[in-house]
Amino acid sequence: MKTKLNDLIAFIAVAEEESFTRAAARLSVSQSALSHTIKGLEERLGLRLLTRTTRSVALTEIGRRLYSSIAPRMLEIENELDSLNALKEKPAGTIRISTAEHAARTVVWPKILGFMRLYPDIHIEMTIDYSLSDIVADKYDAGVRLGESVEKDMIAVSISPPLRMAVVATPEYFSAYGKPVDPRDLSEHKCINLRLPTYGRLLVWDFEKDGHDVNVRVEGQFTANKSSFIRDAVLAGVGIAYLPEDMVLKDIAAGKLERVLDAWCDEFPGYYLYFPNRSQYSPAFSLFVEAMRDNHNPP
């Protein structure tokens, strides 16, 4: 009995995606062809590997045993094949990164654009993710987070200068409701909240002045889970927003927004590219790390 390598790759995809539809898209094959492949594999083995319902796909006990046995070996094979790129004149391969929207737009994407022009054989897959994914479990090569959020067992490379937050609203809002002069005054105002998907809670607005920290939980009519929508809301006069400074500097300069509590908004560590501590990286990934590095900050 011969089991084709492609059949095992198909089985791994279905096991990891828990869906024939998603696995078919991942493998760029039709769902019916994938189903036929898995059925043929089960028939040759004489074993049921998957339990199928109209809504889900799950591994049987035998399926779990097979997956645990072959998936790590397939990953080793993929890594070995990727390492062969080092033998080429031009670095090549695929680099998968996970990042939040603000970091992607302001830091990551501009650097990726220049990097891809320099190295046309290196492919970049960027996923916008607010949930602080486990990059090892989700098979990312690297992730991007604020420095204070990076796990201690990761290698972290600074890719941006320090950041500051800005508290802003439209001139019309401040004319109608007055301006807060202390962070605690925000409790009397309509504020726009950011929902953090990882923990399901609202972002606490952090302030610091002369060594005194003030943390404020605000309330308002509108909450979003993306900063870009919060910027849209504050420009529309919905209330006061707490946003990364670089997102609103042009709006402030144009007179569309006014800033308050500036003295309370201190700098904090910016974005870092982080990745597992491995003994060897592909030439493509090493080049990517150097391209992302912020030359204005120490590594």
Rosetta blueprint (number, residue, H / E / L):
1 M L
2 K L
3 T L
4 K L
5 L H
6 N H
7 D H
8 L H
9 I H
10 A H
11 F H
12 I H
13 A H
14 V H
15 A H
16 E H
17 E H
18 E L
19 S L
20 F H
21 T H
22 R H
23 A H
24 A H
25 A H
26 R H
27 L H
28 S L
29 V L
30 S L
31 Q H
32 S H
33 A H
34 L H
35 S H
36 H H
37 T H
38 I H
39 K H
40 G H
41 L H
42 E H
43 E H
44 R H
45 L H
46 G L
47 L L
48 R L
49 L L
50 L E
51 T E
52 R E
53 T L
54 T L
55 R L
56 S L
57 V E
58 A E
59 L E
60 T L
61 E H
62 I H
63 G H
64 R H
65 R H
66 L H
67 Y H
68 S H
69 S H
70 I H
71 A H
72 P H
73 R H
74 M H
75 L H
76 E H
77 I H
78 E H
79 N H
80 E H
81 L H
82 D H
83 S H
84 L H
85 N H
86 A H
87 L H
88 K L
89 E L
90 K L
91 P L
92 A L
93 G E
94 T E
95 I E
96 R E
97 I E
98 S E
99 T E
100 A L
101 E H
102 H H
103 A H
104 A H
105 R H
106 T H
107 V H
108 V H
109 W H
110 P H
111 K H
112 I H
113 L H
114 G H
115 F H
116 M H
117 R H
118 L H
119 Y L
120 P L
121 D L
122 I E
123 H E
124 I E
125 E E
126 M E
127 T E
128 I E
129 D L
130 Y L
131 S L
132 L L
133 S L
134 D L
135 I L
136 V L
137 A L
138 D L
139 K L
140 Y L
141 D L
142 A E
143 G E
144 V E
145 R E
146 L E
147 G H
148 E H
149 S H
150 V L
151 E L
152 K L
153 D L
154 M E
155 I E
156 A E
157 V E
158 S E
159 I L
160 S L
161 P L
162 P L
163 L E
164 R L
165 M E
166 A E
167 V E
168 V E
169 A E
170 T L
171 P H
172 E H
173 Y H
174 F H
175 S H
176 A H
177 Y H
178 G L
179 K L
180 P L
181 V L
182 D L
183 P H
184 R H
185 D H
186 L H
187 S H
188 E H
189 H L
190 K L
191 C E
192 I L
193 N E
194 L E
195 R E
196 L L
197 P L
198 T L
199 Y L
200 G L
201 R L
202 L E
203 L L
204 V L
205 W E
206 D E
207 F E
208 E E
209 K E
210 D L
211 G L
212 H E
213 D E
214 V E
215 N E
216 V E
217 R L
218 V L
219 E L
220 G L
221 Q L
222 F L
223 T E
224 A E
225 N L
226 K L
227 S H
228 S H
229 F H
230 I H
231 R H
232 D H
233 A H
234 V H
235 L H
236 A L
237 G L
238 V L
239 G L
240 I E
241 A E
242 Y E
243 L E
244 P E
245 E H
246 D H
247 M H
248 V H
249 L H
250 K H
251 D H
252 I H
253 A H
254 A L
255 G L
256 K L
257 L L
258 E E
259 R E
260 V E
261 L L
262 D H
263 A H
264 W H
265 C L
266 D L
267 E L
268 F E
269 P L
270 G L
271 Y E
272 Y E
273 L E
274 Y E
275 F E
276 P E
277 N L
278 R L
279 S L
280 Q L
281 Y L
282 S L
283 P H
284 A H
285 F H
286 S H
287 L H
288 F H
289 V H
290 E H
291 A H
292 M H
293 R L
294 D L
295 N L
296 H L
297 N L
298 P L
299 P L
